[in-house]
Amino acid sequence: MARRKTTPDEAQLGFELTASAARARCLCGVDEAGRGPLAGPVYAAAVVLDPARPIKGLADSKVLTARRREVLFDEIRERALGWHIAFATVEEIDTINILHATMLAMQRAVHGLADAGLEPDLVQVDGNRCPQVRFAVEAIVKGDAKVQAISAASILAKVARDRELLTLHAAYPQYGFDAHAGYGTPQHLAALAEFGATPHHRRSFAPVREAIALGRIAPAPVPARGASAEQAS
């Protein structure tokens, strides 16, 4: 989705602006969700906020309650100048590794936003690595707590992935995906040992690889989602 370009103000971008961000007319924040889990895609989102429509309460998605994230998810999609959510599949994670799959999901999110008509002149990414995009890009360590556009992206990515894991829970309720969202909790590891790996488990991750080596494969698989993306209409 794209509306209009506008000059960002400091309140929307965050309080620790880099020199390049202070000059940016269209700043895109990017973050991911789901690098560490044993199952499910890794998600990324790209967001350009609208200074004329501020959003209160933006913060790192990890410090927000699930209910608050859901509320902000809707507000961001309604008020942002543009946003795009993308992901990399489990198959891609296992083929190119989780780091490169995360960069791929981020690249898809940024280019999806641009392809919808809103091209940023600066992309700021949470962390210390940048995806390959066709725009100026910089990494901001702990950016999800410093830059509000990155905070917004972290919320979109987190909520989108959590919703995907709820869908996975409906297909495989014995694993408890609604509780641990695919992370390697004792509950998840116990289920993996008892029921085996589903097609949605990341075979390049050690606990899953070990379960498969022991012949633990879950029956009655459901089709894994293919690579795609979600964007505003």
C-alpha positions in Angstrom: 0.0 0.0 0.0 1.2 3.5 -0.8 -0.3 6.8 0.0 2.0 9.8 -0.1 5.6 10.6 0.8 6.1 13.0 3.6 9.0 14.2 5.7 9.3 12.1 8.8 9.5 13.7 12.2 11.7 12.6 15.1 8.7 11.4 17.2 7.9 8.8 14.7 11.3 7.6 13.8 12.7 7.4 17.3 15.0 9.4 19.6 18.4 8.0 18.5 18.4 9.0 14.8 21.5 8.4 12.7 22.6 11.2 10.5 21.3 9.4 7.4 18.0 8.8 9.0 17.6 12.5 10.0 17.9 13.3 6.3 15.6 10.6 5.1 12.3 11.6 3.6 10.9 8.0 3.4 12.4 5.8 6.1 11.5 2.1 6.1 11.9 0.0 9.3 12.4 -3.7 9.0 12.4 -6.6 11.5 12.0 -10.3 11.6 10.2 -12.9 13.8 11.0 -16.5 14.2 14.7 -17.1 13.8 15.0 -19.3 16.8 12.0 -21.7 16.7 12.3 -25.4 15.6 9.2 -25.1 13.3 7.5 -22.7 11.0 8.6 -20.0 8.5 10.7 -17.0 9.5 8.7 -13.8 9.0 9.8 -10.2 8.2 7.9 -6.9 7.8 8.8 -3.6 6.3 6.9 -0.4 7.5 7.0 3.3 6.5 5.2 5.3 9.2 3.1 8.4 8.6 4.2 11.3 10.9 0.7 12.8 10.3 -0.9 9.7 11.9 1.2 8.9 15.0 0.7 5.5 16.7 1.0 5.5 20.5 2.7 2.6 22.3 5.1 1.3 19.6 7.8 -0.8 21.1 9.8 -4.0 20.7 7.2 -6.6 20.1 8.8 -8.9 22.7 8.0 -6.5 25.6 4.3 -6.1 24.6 1.5 -8.4 25.6 -0.2 -10.5 22.9 -3.4 -8.5 23.2 -1.5 -5.2 22.8 0.4 -6.5 19.8 -2.9 -7.4 18.1 -4.3 -3.9 18.7 -1.1 -2.3 17.3 -1.1 -4.7 14.4 -4.4 -3.3 13.2 -3.4 0.3 13.9 -0.1 0.0 12.0 -1.8 -1.4 9.0 -4.4 1.3 9.1 -2.2 4.3 9.8 1.2 3.6 8.1 2.0 5.0 4.8 2.9 1.5 3.7 3.7 -2.0 5.0 4.5 -5.4 3.7 4.8 -8.8 5.4 6.8 -11.6 3.9 8.4 -14.9 4.9 10.8 -17.6 4.0 9.6 -21.2 4.1 10.9 -24.1 6.2 12.3 -25.6 3.0 14.2 -22.4 2.3 15.5 -22.3 5.9 16.8 -25.9 5.6 18.4 -25.2 2.2 20.2 -21.9 2.7 20.3 -21.8 6.6 18.3 -19.6 9.0 20.5 -16.5 8.6 20.2 -16.3 4.9 16.5 -17.2 5.0 15.9 -14.3 7.4 17.7 -12.0 5.0 15.6 -13.3 2.2 12.4 -12.7 4.1 13.5 -9.1 4.9 14.4 -8.6 1.2 11.0 -9.8 0.2 9.3 -7.4 2.7 11.2 -4.4 1.5 10.9 -5.1 -2.2 7.2 -5.9 -1.7 6.6 -2.5 -0.2 8.5 -0.8 -3.0 6.7 -2.9 -5.7 3.4 -1.7 -4.2 4.5 1.9 -5.0 6.3 3.2 -1.9 10.1 3.3 -2.5 12.1 4.2 0.6 15.3 6.3 0.4 16.6 4.6 3.6 16.0 1.2 5.1 16.8 0.6 8.7 17.1 -3.0 9.9 17.0 -4.3 13.4 20.3 -6.1 14.3 23.8 -6.1 12.9 23.2 -7.5 9.4 21.5 -6.1 6.4 19.6 -7.8 3.6 20.5 -7.1 0.0 18.0 -4.5 -1.2 18.1 -1.9 -3.9 18.0 0.9 -1.5 20.4 2.5 1.0 20.3 0.3 4.1 21.8 0.3 7.6 21.7 -2.0 10.6 20.6 -0.7 14.0 21.5 -2.8 17.0 18.4 -3.0 19.2 16.6 -1.0 16.6 13.3 -2.4 17.6 13.6 -0.4 20.9 15.1 2.8 19.2 13.4 3.3 15.9 9.6 3.3 15.9 9.4 2.2 12.2 11.4 -0.9 13.2 9.2 -1.4 16.3 6.2 -1.4 14.0 7.8 -3.9 11.7 8.6 -6.2 14.7 5.0 -6.1 15.7 3.7 -7.0 12.2 6.1 -9.8 11.8 5.5 -11.2 15.3 1.7 -11.2 15.0 1.7 -12.6 11.5 4.0 -15.5 12.5 2.0 -16.2 15.7 -1.2 -16.5 13.6 0.6 -18.9 11.3 1.6 -21.1 14.3 -2.0 -21.1 15.5 -3.0 -22.5 12.1 -0.3 -25.1 12.6 -1.6 -25.9 16.1 -5.0 -26.6 14.6 -3.4 -29.3 12.3 -1.1 -30.7 15.0 -2.6 -29.9 18.5 -0.4 -32.5 20.2 2.7 -30.2 19.8 1.3 -27.2 21.6 2.3 -24.7 18.9 -0.3 -22.3 20.4 1.8 -22.1 23.6 5.4 -22.1 22.5 5.1 -20.8 18.9 7.6 -23.4 17.7 10.4 -22.6 20.2 12.3 -25.4 21.7 10.6 -25.5 25.1 10.5 -28.7 27.2 6.9 -29.2 26.1 7.9 -28.9 22.4 10.9 -31.2 22.8 8.8 -33.8 24.6 6.2 -33.7 21.8 8.9 -34.0 19.2 10.3 -37.1 20.9 6.9 -38.7 21.3 5.2 -37.8 18.0 8.1 -37.0 15.7 8.9 -34.3 13.2 6.2 -32.7 11.0 6.8 -31.3 7.6 6.8 -27.9 9.2 9.8 -28.7 11.5 13.2 -27.3 10.5 15.3 -30.3 9.6 18.5 -28.3 9.8 17.9 -27.6 13.5 19.6 -30.2 15.8 16.6 -31.4 17.9 14.6 -32.0 14.7 17.5 -33.7 13.0 18.0 -35.9 16.0 14.3 -36.9 16.1 14.4 -37.8 12.4 17.6 -39.8 12.9 15.7 -41.9 15.4 12.9 -42.5 12.9 10.4 -40.1 14.6 8.3 -38.8 11.7 4.8 -37.5 12.3 2.0 -39.2 10.2 -0.7 -37.4 8.3 1.2 -34.3 7.2 -0.6 -31.2 6.1 0.8 -29.2 3.1 3.4 -26.6 4.1 2.8 -23.1 3.0 4.7 -21.9 -0.1 6.7 -18.7 -0.2 4.4 -15.8 -0.5 3.7 -12.4 1.1 1.0 -10.3 2.5 0.6 -6.6 1.8 -1.9 -3.9 2.3 -4.6 -3.5 -0.4 
